[in-house]
């Protein structure tokens, strides 16, 4: 069911999938990765989780996809945190959802938003993350200081344009190695394309000043404050971020479970790995949402 909820001054486009049978149902709120929208692979998780008896709420962050918000393609940790909070608040108002049995699920950069939200909402029943990016600055730093320095002029230009209320300066979010894109690790562009279905247009750009938000976002530091059960599905061939960060988060979070998969950041969305990952996630959610 296509729906929406308010966040700030705008509306977030949302999709609610309710399983058959009488409610209220336990629920999972899906939080997507950086620059991604509902069209990019979330449908398969809605199908699998609802078939297992969970209501599923997915949404587009403001400034992306079908959600409102200007300028378009703005990445803001603060605004995205507000969107996750608004999604949880919306789920709790639904009579077909059990407000006491709601889990958060995050993928890629969405894992940072889930980790941070779990610290703000101790009533969340559980949290699940996959191919986690728990640190924006670690992604940027992995490309090197020389790469980061190339964004100085676009960032300053975008900040000035924002202050003067002029059209924003954009840069690519993802590109091939050597290209001027915030993420340009080998395989990244092909990976993003692999999770973009035919007929879906991936708007491959962000406002240049959004890069500052990425550099200073380090959700991993909040791991020790996560009190709910946390499942971390880590890729052993992670190609966007140092995989040891996921291990450190698992060590710091009091109730974390770390599982490893022979996958990179993008093959985790596809067969044969995705079936194994989702099976483990469903087992974990069944323990913490249905008992």
Secondary structure, 3 states (H helix, E strand, C coil): CEEEEEECCEEEEEEEECCCCCCCEEEEEEECCCCCCCCCCHHHHHHHHHHCCCEEEEECCCCCCCCCCCCCCCCCHHHHHHHHHHHHHHHHHCCCEEEEEEEEEEECCHHHHHHHHHHHCCCCCEEEEECCCCCHHHHHHHCCHHHHHCCHHHHHHHHHHHHCCCCCCEEEEECCCCCCEEECCCCHHHHHHHCCCCCCCCCCCEECCHHHHHHCCCHHHHHHHCCCEEEEEEECCCCCCCCHHHHHHHHHCCCEEEEEECCCCCHHHCCCHHHHHHHHHHHHHHHHHCC
